[in-house]
């Protein structure tokens, strides 16, 4: 597939790129630099989602944003925070803008960003500001890893085969694509004609070969139920803690919480496979066959549905069956 770089897009669109750095990973910070060019207006509003796809409770991610500043070619610009998740910036002529801010990432869950010196987990909807009304805008993400972090696991496409540069065709896709950066154990396998990757983070007593074999069977079986697999590439991001649980489905990936030492216990291993089967089943049920309320999304407010009984209930039935 051809990866478009921001320079090859039609004129009239903004060009947006982000650079993520981790100079204070030990203090749980992600530093973000957002560069925007091609702005035709004299003001711009930047927003942060208040919740993440897959987990619809309002979380107010903007609360973790600190020290936001804006400049145009080195000259500082006035920034006003006009509501809980919107920053209003007045451009002083010229259509270019550099915005810098930091995000405090210190909540362990499958739906929130967490950064320390061991790894960085980026839950995108709580990290990336976006221009109001421009959800269809594309963006490029440059990652400058903390020392010792050698790998990036995400479903976002690489630019020029560089794992540390990724491309999002629009913000709906960006906000539904978590990013794991660190020294995770990456286990690759093919199933149902799709490239799969399991990113095992923070160790664990799992058997790589058995995991590969069983996960492939699970994928094949679920694909059989629906008759086709809509992906070319899918990522399981697994956070192994002393005691972990929970999972969150995304468009082309999932984040699982697991217990580091439970894989050697047969019951624990089967529970892990059940969790993986559940979140992967959402690839069809919820991500493609879904309640109308679950897309296109309004990232500013609650999205109500009474259909979770089918979204989660059917998925629960089938995960056990699979």
C-alpha positions in Angstrom: 0.0 0.0 0.0 1.2 3.5 -0.7 1.7 5.6 2.5 0.9 9.2 1.8 3.2 11.7 3.5 1.7 15.0 4.5 3.5 16.7 1.5 1.6 14.6 -1.1 -1.8 15.6 0.1 -4.2 17.9 -1.8 -3.7 21.6 -1.2 -6.0 23.3 1.2 -5.7 20.6 3.9 -3.7 21.3 7.0 -0.4 19.4 7.5 -0.1 18.1 11.0 2.8 16.2 12.7 3.4 15.3 16.3 6.7 14.5 18.0 6.6 12.4 21.2 9.6 12.5 23.5 10.1 11.2 27.0 12.7 13.3 28.8 11.1 12.6 32.1 9.8 9.1 31.7 10.7 8.4 35.4 8.2 11.1 36.3 5.5 9.6 34.0 5.5 12.4 31.4 5.0 12.3 27.6 6.1 15.5 26.0 4.2 16.4 22.8 5.2 18.9 20.1 2.4 19.5 17.5 3.3 21.2 14.2 0.5 22.5 12.0 0.9 24.3 8.7 -1.5 25.5 6.0 -3.9 27.2 8.5 -6.1 29.6 6.5 -7.8 31.2 9.5 -6.6 33.7 12.1 -7.7 31.5 15.0 -7.7 27.8 15.7 -9.3 25.7 18.5 -7.5 22.6 19.6 -9.4 19.9 21.5 -8.8 16.7 23.4 -11.3 13.9 23.5 -13.0 13.3 26.9 -13.2 9.5 26.5 -11.6 6.7 24.5 -13.2 4.4 21.8 -14.0 1.0 23.4 -14.6 2.5 26.9 -17.3 5.1 26.7 -17.3 6.5 30.2 -16.2 10.2 30.3 -12.7 10.3 31.6 -11.8 14.0 31.1 -8.3 13.3 29.6 -7.6 17.1 29.3 -7.0 17.1 33.1 -3.6 15.5 32.4 -2.4 18.2 30.0 0.2 20.6 31.5 2.2 23.6 30.3 0.6 24.2 26.9 2.3 26.9 24.9 2.0 28.0 21.2 4.4 29.8 18.9 4.6 31.0 15.3 8.2 30.9 14.0 9.6 31.3 17.5 7.2 34.1 18.6 4.9 33.1 21.5 1.2 33.3 20.8 -1.7 33.8 23.3 -3.5 30.7 24.3 -6.9 30.7 26.1 -8.5 27.6 27.5 -12.1 28.3 26.7 -13.7 25.1 28.2 -12.6 21.9 29.8 -11.1 20.4 26.7 -10.6 23.3 24.2 -7.6 25.6 23.8 -8.2 28.8 21.6 -5.1 30.1 19.9 -4.9 33.5 18.0 -2.4 33.3 15.1 -0.3 36.3 14.6 -0.4 36.2 10.7 1.2 33.2 8.9 -0.4 29.8 8.7 2.1 27.9 10.9 1.8 26.9 14.5 3.9 24.9 16.9 2.2 23.8 20.1 4.0 22.2 23.0 2.5 20.5 26.0 3.1 17.6 28.4 0.7 14.8 29.4 0.9 13.2 32.8 0.6 9.4 32.2 0.3 7.6 35.5 -2.8 5.4 35.5 -2.5 1.7 35.0 -5.5 0.4 32.9 -6.2 -0.7 29.4 -7.8 2.6 28.6 -5.3 5.2 30.0 -1.7 6.1 29.1 1.1 5.0 31.4 4.8 5.9 31.1 7.8 5.0 33.2 11.4 4.1 32.4 10.4 0.5 31.5 7.9 1.4 28.8 5.5 3.9 27.4 1.9 3.0 26.7 0.1 5.7 24.6 -3.7 5.6 24.7 -4.1 8.0 21.8 -7.3 9.8 22.7 -5.7 11.2 25.9 -2.5 12.3 24.2 -3.2 14.0 20.8 -4.9 17.3 20.5 -6.9 17.8 17.3 -8.2 20.9 15.5 -11.9 21.4 16.2 -14.1 20.3 13.3 -11.3 18.5 11.5 -11.7 14.9 12.5 -11.0 13.8 8.9 -7.6 15.4 8.9 -4.5 13.1 8.6 -1.4 13.3 10.8 2.1 11.9 11.1 3.6 10.8 14.5 7.3 10.8 15.2 8.4 8.9 18.3 11.7 9.6 20.0 12.0 6.8 22.4 13.4 6.9 25.9 16.8 5.1 26.3 16.5 1.4 25.9 13.2 1.4 24.2 13.7 -0.3 20.9 10.3 -1.3 19.6 6.9 0.2 18.7 3.8 -1.9 18.6 0.7 -0.3 17.0 -1.7 -0.9 14.1 -0.8 2.5 12.6 1.2 2.2 9.4 4.9 3.0 9.2 6.2 5.8 7.1 9.2 4.8 4.9 9.5 1.5 6.9 10.5 3.5 10.0 8.9 1.9 13.1 9.3 5.2 14.9 7.3 7.2 12.3 3.6 6.4 12.0 0.7 7.8 9.9 -2.9 8.2 10.8 -5.3 8.8 7.8 -7.8 10.6 10.2 -8.4 11.2 13.9 -11.0 8.5 14.3 -8.3 6.0 13.3 -5.7 7.7 15.5 -7.9 7.7 18.6 -8.7 4.0 18.0 -5.0 3.0 17.7 -3.0 2.7 20.9 0.8 2.7 20.7 3.2 0.6 22.9 6.8 1.7 23.0 9.5 -0.2 24.9 11.4 -3.5 24.8 8.3 -5.8 24.5 8.7 -9.3 23.3 7.0 -9.3 19.8 5.5 -12.6 18.7 4.4 -12.6 15.1 2.1 -15.2 13.3 -0.2 -15.4 10.3 -3.8 -16.5 10.5 -6.8 -16.1 8.2 -4.5 -14.4 5.7 -3.7 -11.6 8.2 -0.4 -10.6 9.8 -0.8 -10.8 13.6 1.5 -9.5 16.3 1.4 -10.1 20.0 3.4 -7.5 22.0 4.2 -9.1 25.4 5.1 -6.3 27.7 6.9 -6.5 31.1 7.7 -10.2 31.1 5.8 -13.3 32.0 6.0 -17.1 32.2 4.2 -17.7 28.8 5.3 -20.3 26.2 5.9 -18.4 23.0 5.3 -21.4 20.7 2.1 -22.5 22.4 0.8 -19.0 22.5 1.4 -18.5 18.8 -0.3 -21.8 17.9 -3.4 -21.2 20.1 -3.8 -17.6 19.2 -3.7 -18.5 15.5 -6.4 -21.2 16.0 -8.5 -18.7 17.9 -8.2 -16.1 15.1 -9.1 -18.7 12.4 -12.2 -19.9 14.3 -13.5 -16.4 14.8 -12.9 -15.5 11.2 -14.8 -18.6 10.2 -17.9 -17.4 12.2 -18.0 -14.2 10.2 -16.7 -15.5 6.9 -14.0 -12.9 6.4 -11.3 -11.0 8.2 -11.3 -7.3 7.3 -7.7 -6.7 8.4 -4.3 -6.9 6.8 -2.5 -6.3 10.2 -3.7 -6.7 13.8 -1.9 -6.2 17.1 -2.5 -7.6 20.6 -0.8 -5.4 23.2 -0.5 -7.4 26.4 0.5 -5.7 29.7 1.7 -8.3 32.2 1.5 -7.1 35.8 1.8 -9.1 39.0 -2.0 -9.2 38.9 -3.8 -7.8 35.8 -7.0 -8.1 34.0 -9.4 -6.4 31.6 -9.2 -5.7 27.9 -10.2 -3.0 25.4 -11.0 -3.5 21.8 -9.8 -1.1 19.1 -10.2 -0.9 15.3 -7.2 -3.0 14.4 -5.8 -3.9 17.8 -6.6 -4.6 21.4 -5.0 -3.9 24.8 -5.1 -6.8 27.3 -4.2 -6.7 31.0 -2.8 -10.0 32.2 -1.1 -11.6 35.2 2.6 -12.2 34.6 2.9 -15.6 36.3 -0.6 -17.0 35.4 0.4 -18.5 32.0 2.0 -21.7 33.5 -1.2 -22.5 35.3 -3.7 -24.2 32.9 -6.7 -22.3 34.3 -4.9 -19.0 34.1 -3.8 -19.7 30.6 -7.3 -20.6 29.5 -8.6 -17.4 31.1 -6.1 -15.4 29.1 -7.2 -17.1 25.8 -10.8 -16.3 26.8 -9.9 -12.6 27.2 -8.0 -12.6 23.9 -11.0 -14.3 22.1 -13.4 -11.8 23.6 -11.5 -8.7 22.5 -10.6 -10.1 19.1 -14.3 -11.0 18.5 -15.0 -7.2 18.9 -13.2 -6.8 15.6 -16.5 -7.7 14.0 -19.1 -7.3 16.8 -18.9 -3.6 17.9 -16.1 -2.4 15.6 -18.0 -3.2 12.4 -21.5 -4.5 13.4 -22.3 -1.9 16.0 -24.9 0.2 17.8 -25.6 3.4 15.8 -24.5 5.5 18.8 -20.9 4.1 18.5 -19.9 6.1 15.5 -19.3 8.5 14.0 -18.2 9.6 17.4 -18.7 12.8 19.3 -15.5 13.1 21.4 -16.8 15.9 23.5 -19.6 14.2 25.3 -21.3 10.9 26.3 -22.5 8.5 23.6 -25.5 6.7 24.9 -26.7 3.3 23.8 -28.9 0.6 25.3 -27.4 -2.0 23.0 -24.4 -3.2 25.1 -26.4 -6.4 25.8 -25.7 -7.4 22.2 -22.3 -5.7 21.9 -20.9 -7.4 25.1 -23.4 -10.2 25.6 -23.0 -11.9 22.2 -19.2 -11.4 22.5 -19.2 -13.0 26.0 -21.1 -16.0 24.6 -18.8 -16.5 21.6 -15.5 -16.0 23.5 -16.3 -19.0 25.7 -17.4 -21.0 22.7 -14.3 -20.2 20.8 
